[in-house]
């Protein structure tokens, strides 16, 4: 089994303004850089054999924050980039639905095969991210721990590919800035053990935990708990995952 840590990049101004970034190369803002540093510090004492990322700077800089304490180089691939939203990039949801009525809703309501105007379908994103991830992991051995940084839609597509889930349900999974997921990778039979975790952001300005207290994942005990065959769906709300509720989602 290979342990795959899959994280989203830190916050950008595009995230704050809520416009579709897609394949546009938008940098992290100051808050996003701080989130990335928190993620790197959280994983400082977790063994990692390699760190990979999308070639977009918001993902690569986030990955570098994780890789630096381990003296690892980040290997970046285009195939891990965000979904290409075509002409919708740079526009908000409201702008898109006004200029191209019904098109965005149709994409979200489809089975993942309908592409964005001038861009990709979610099935295309799933296929390219899954193919590259399988290729990457084929070069690792049993027992390795691999960290990968990508993007909100791309991560959802990849998770659905790794878990063999119905693409119609892709937006049932939330992914907040620098949230990480853990996948036990066996090849065709994979297990998600942690989802959308933002615990590393505790103490960051504006972070407001709410609801049920999460189990704490620190150092050796953190790794043991993360290896559980049941997984915890961790939902974060607000800017960069500023509130969180934990609920046991299944085994």
C-alpha positions as CSV (number, residue, x, y, z in Angstrom):
1,X,0.0,0.0,0.0
2,X,1.2,3.5,-0.9
3,X,-0.1,6.4,1.3
4,X,-1.2,9.3,-0.9
5,X,-1.7,12.7,0.7
6,X,-3.7,14.9,-1.7
7,X,-4.0,18.6,-0.9
8,X,-5.5,21.7,-2.5
9,X,-3.4,24.9,-2.9
10,X,-3.6,27.9,-0.7
11,X,-5.9,30.9,-1.2
12,X,-5.7,33.2,-4.1
13,X,-7.4,36.5,-4.9
14,X,-9.4,34.6,-7.4
15,X,-10.8,32.4,-4.6
16,X,-11.6,35.6,-2.6
17,X,-13.4,37.2,-5.5
18,X,-15.0,33.8,-6.4
19,X,-14.1,33.8,-10.0
20,X,-13.3,30.7,-12.0
21,X,-9.5,30.4,-12.2
22,X,-9.1,27.0,-14.0
23,X,-5.9,26.8,-16.0
24,X,-5.1,30.5,-15.4
25,X,-1.9,30.9,-13.5
26,X,-3.0,32.9,-10.4
27,X,-0.5,33.3,-7.5
28,X,-1.2,32.8,-3.8
29,X,-2.2,35.8,-1.9
30,X,-0.7,36.6,1.5
31,X,-3.3,34.6,3.4
32,X,-2.7,31.7,1.0
33,X,1.0,31.8,1.6
34,X,0.4,31.7,5.3
35,X,-1.9,28.7,4.9
36,X,0.8,26.9,2.8
37,X,3.3,27.5,5.5
38,X,1.0,26.1,8.1
39,X,0.5,23.0,6.0
40,X,4.2,22.6,5.6
41,X,4.8,22.9,9.4
42,X,2.0,20.4,10.1
43,X,3.7,17.8,7.9
44,X,7.3,18.6,9.1
45,X,7.4,15.4,11.2
46,X,5.4,13.2,8.8
47,X,7.6,11.0,6.7
48,X,7.4,11.8,3.0
49,X,9.2,10.1,0.1
50,X,8.2,12.5,-2.6
51,X,6.2,15.7,-3.3
52,X,4.4,16.4,-6.6
53,X,2.2,19.2,-7.8
54,X,0.5,20.9,-10.7
55,X,2.6,23.2,-12.8
56,X,0.4,26.2,-11.8
57,X,2.2,28.4,-9.3
58,X,-0.5,28.4,-6.6
59,X,-0.1,24.6,-6.3
60,X,3.7,24.5,-6.8
61,X,4.4,27.1,-4.1
62,X,2.1,25.3,-1.7
63,X,3.9,22.0,-2.5
64,X,7.3,23.7,-1.9
65,X,6.2,24.7,1.6
66,X,5.6,21.0,2.3
67,X,8.7,19.7,0.6
68,X,11.2,22.2,2.1
69,X,11.4,20.7,5.7
70,X,12.1,17.3,4.1
71,X,14.8,18.6,1.7
72,X,12.7,17.3,-1.3
73,X,12.3,18.8,-4.7
74,X,8.8,19.3,-6.0
75,X,8.1,17.5,-9.3
76,X,5.4,19.3,-11.3
77,X,3.2,18.0,-14.0
78,X,0.7,19.7,-16.4
79,X,-1.7,16.7,-16.0
80,X,-2.3,17.7,-12.3
81,X,-3.5,21.2,-13.3
82,X,-7.0,22.5,-12.6
83,X,-9.9,21.9,-15.0
84,X,-9.8,24.2,-18.0
85,X,-12.9,26.3,-17.8
86,X,-12.4,27.9,-21.2
87,X,-14.0,31.3,-21.8
88,X,-15.5,31.2,-18.3
89,X,-12.1,31.7,-16.6
90,X,-11.8,35.1,-15.0
91,X,-15.6,35.3,-14.5
92,X,-17.8,34.8,-11.4
93,X,-20.7,32.4,-11.3
94,X,-23.1,35.3,-11.7
95,X,-21.3,36.6,-14.7
96,X,-21.2,33.2,-16.4
97,X,-24.8,32.5,-15.8
98,X,-25.7,36.0,-17.2
99,X,-23.5,35.9,-20.3
100,X,-24.1,32.2,-21.1
101,X,-27.5,31.3,-19.6
102,X,-28.0,27.7,-18.7
103,X,-24.6,26.5,-19.8
104,X,-22.9,26.2,-16.5
105,X,-25.9,24.6,-14.8
106,X,-25.9,22.0,-17.6
107,X,-22.3,21.1,-17.0
108,X,-22.9,20.6,-13.3
109,X,-26.1,18.6,-13.9
110,X,-24.4,16.3,-16.4
111,X,-22.7,13.0,-15.9
112,X,-19.3,14.7,-16.2
113,X,-19.1,14.4,-20.0
114,X,-20.3,17.9,-20.9
115,X,-17.3,20.3,-21.3
116,X,-17.1,23.9,-20.2
117,X,-17.4,26.4,-23.1
118,X,-14.0,26.1,-24.8
119,X,-12.7,24.0,-22.0
120,X,-12.6,20.5,-20.5
121,X,-15.3,18.1,-19.2
122,X,-14.9,16.7,-15.7
123,X,-14.5,13.2,-17.1
124,X,-11.5,14.5,-19.2
125,X,-10.0,16.0,-16.0
126,X,-10.6,12.7,-14.1
127,X,-8.9,10.7,-16.9
128,X,-5.8,12.8,-17.2
129,X,-5.2,13.2,-13.4
130,X,-5.9,9.6,-12.7
131,X,-3.6,8.4,-15.5
132,X,-0.7,10.7,-14.3
133,X,-1.3,9.7,-10.6
134,X,-1.1,6.0,-11.5
135,X,2.0,6.6,-13.5
136,X,3.6,8.5,-10.6
137,X,2.7,5.9,-8.0
138,X,3.9,3.0,-10.3
139,X,7.5,4.4,-9.6
140,X,7.0,4.1,-5.8
141,X,7.2,1.0,-3.7
142,X,4.9,-0.5,-1.1
143,X,5.1,1.6,2.2
144,X,6.0,4.9,0.5
145,X,4.3,8.1,1.4
146,X,3.6,10.6,-1.4
147,X,2.3,14.1,-1.2
148,X,0.5,15.8,-4.1
149,X,-0.8,19.3,-4.4
150,X,-3.5,20.1,-7.0
151,X,-6.8,22.1,-7.3
152,X,-10.4,22.0,-6.2
153,X,-12.1,20.5,-9.2
154,X,-9.1,18.4,-10.2
155,X,-8.9,16.8,-6.8
156,X,-12.6,16.0,-6.8
157,X,-12.2,14.4,-10.3
158,X,-9.1,12.5,-9.2
159,X,-10.8,11.2,-6.0
160,X,-13.8,10.0,-7.9
161,X,-11.4,8.2,-10.3
162,X,-9.4,6.6,-7.5
163,X,-12.5,5.5,-5.7
164,X,-14.6,4.5,-8.7
165,X,-17.5,6.9,-7.9
166,X,-20.3,8.2,-10.1
167,X,-19.2,11.5,-11.6
168,X,-22.8,12.9,-11.3
169,X,-22.0,13.2,-7.6
170,X,-18.7,15.0,-7.9
171,X,-19.8,18.2,-6.1
172,X,-20.8,16.2,-3.0
173,X,-17.1,16.4,-1.9
174,X,-15.9,19.8,-0.5
175,X,-12.2,20.8,-0.8
176,X,-11.1,24.0,1.0
177,X,-7.8,25.8,0.5
178,X,-4.9,23.7,1.7
179,X,-7.3,21.0,3.0
180,X,-5.7,17.5,2.6
181,X,-7.1,14.0,2.0
182,X,-5.5,10.7,2.6
183,X,-5.8,7.8,0.2
184,X,-4.5,4.3,0.8
185,X,-3.5,3.3,-2.7
186,X,-3.6,-0.3,-3.7
187,X,-4.1,0.1,-7.4
188,X,-7.7,-0.7,-8.3
189,X,-8.9,-1.0,-4.7
190,X,-8.3,2.2,-2.9
191,X,-9.5,3.5,0.5
192,X,-10.0,7.1,1.6
193,X,-9.1,7.4,5.3
194,X,-9.3,11.2,5.7
195,X,-11.1,13.9,3.7
196,X,-10.9,17.7,3.5
197,X,-8.8,18.1,6.7
198,X,-7.9,21.7,7.7
199,X,-6.7,21.1,11.2
200,X,-3.3,22.7,10.3
201,X,-5.1,26.0,10.1
202,X,-6.0,26.1,13.8
203,X,-4.4,29.3,15.2
204,X,-4.4,31.1,11.9
205,X,-6.0,34.5,11.9
206,X,-9.8,34.1,11.4
207,X,-9.9,30.4,12.0
208,X,-13.0,29.6,14.1
209,X,-13.6,25.9,14.9
210,X,-17.2,25.1,15.5
211,X,-19.4,22.1,16.2
212,X,-18.0,18.7,17.2
213,X,-14.3,18.7,18.2
214,X,-12.1,16.7,15.9
215,X,-9.6,14.1,16.9
216,X,-6.1,15.7,16.9
217,X,-3.6,14.3,14.5
218,X,-0.1,15.0,15.8
219,X,3.2,13.3,15.2
220,X,3.2,9.5,15.7
221,X,-0.3,9.3,17.1
222,X,-1.5,11.4,14.2
223,X,-0.2,8.9,11.7
224,X,-1.7,5.9,13.5
225,X,-5.1,7.6,13.6
226,X,-4.9,8.6,9.9
227,X,-4.3,5.0,9.0
228,X,-7.7,3.9,10.3
229,X,-9.9,2.1,7.8
230,X,-12.8,4.3,8.6
231,X,-12.6,7.9,7.4
232,X,-13.7,11.2,8.8
233,X,-15.3,13.7,6.6
234,X,-14.1,17.1,7.7
235,X,-16.1,20.0,6.6
236,X,-14.6,23.5,6.7
237,X,-16.5,26.8,6.2
238,X,-15.6,30.4,5.6
239,X,-12.3,31.8,4.3
240,X,-9.8,29.1,3.8
241,X,-11.6,26.6,6.0
242,X,-12.3,28.7,9.0
243,X,-14.8,26.5,10.7
244,X,-15.0,22.7,10.9
245,X,-17.4,19.9,11.8
246,X,-16.4,16.3,11.9
247,X,-18.8,13.4,11.2
248,X,-17.9,9.8,10.8
249,X,-18.8,9.0,7.2
250,X,-18.3,5.2,6.9
251,X,-16.0,2.3,6.9
